[in-house]
Amino acid sequence: METLKFYLSEKQQHNGSLLYEWLLEEARRQGISGGSAFRAIAGYGRHGRLHEETFFELGGELPVIVEFVLETAQAERFIETLRPQGLKLFYVRQQAEAGEV
């Protein structure tokens, strides 16, 4: 099992949809059993500019993480289907242990 996380901005779009929604829909279409999108209250990226959730931060630039827990083969297939899309996405893959208690 792995976790696969994508880091993006809440306003990023792809094919007329919000990118986080498109990623979740594409993963669902590929049979990945679950995914979640989390909006941050603050963060900064490679440009070093801080984005915070305040009354004045209405530009849709808060960080979003889209996360999946899946099999290694599924992660590889998913990433490979994203490459031809021309997306500029930063992602992290990590080994994970998953279960129920």
Secondary structure, DSSP 8 states (H G I E B T S, - for coil): -EEEEEEEETT-EETTEEHHHHHHHHHHHTT---EEEEE-SEEE-TT--EEE-STT--SS--EEEEEEEE-HHHHHHHHHHHGGGT---EEEEEE------
